[in-house]
Amino acid sequence: MTASPGDPLPANQCLLIDADDTLWENNIYFEQSFADFVTFLNHEHLTSAEIQTILDELQVANRAAHGYGARSFAKSLRDTFQHVTGEPDDHPDLDTVERFGLRILDQRFEILEGVRETIDMLRPHHQLMLVTKGHREEQQVKVERSGIEQCFDAVVIVEEKDESTYRSIVESLDVNPRQVWMIGNSPRSDINPALRAGINAVYIPHPRTWHLEVEEVLSGFAPSLTLLRLARFSELTGVFATDEPNRLATS
């Protein structure tokens, strides 16, 4: 069932919360690095959109061996440069190209508006689990830099978010699956595979979501499930109870 928020759901829900572009900014840094790469490349014939298509294909090809993240992105930029220029592996510009991707690791860290306050309100009443995909070391560093790691009952870093990932998470939890919710910005990784796995979902779009994560939100899911769409993270406090007795005090 696709629904609008009504009365807040009772305490003791299990909230699986995405990280990149749900809790903090992420894709904007990849977009800026790509724009700078295109400027540096200054290709005589290829447009930015055409270069993006080549990069996308190489990112998908590199995904199995290198996963997601800034390091994988840097390699894909390098591969794109060689693909469109035909330059050899020892070309001096390749180091510059890789740095466009690697500099993302040192970007200013920006928690999205309302996230800290919302997490603080939800934490006493619900089980919170941070579920993020990508390079384990890169994601762990971001989690630590966020300053909100201690607000979660668990942090799970996976290589891919698919239906089997969510089924495994639910099986590891001692909870009623009807009380489990996946919250995130990506239809491809957060919403659709969670619904296929029998988990409720809350879709919070981000205007700069990575285009390879964008797809139609699933409509043919089990009628017993609920899909909510919110405009911002702070609206979660209107969906999940924040004024019932502390779950730790009543357990």
Order of alpha helices (4+ residues) and beta strands (2+ residues): beta-beta-alpha-alpha-alpha-alpha-alpha-beta-alpha-beta-alpha-beta-alpha-beta-beta-alpha
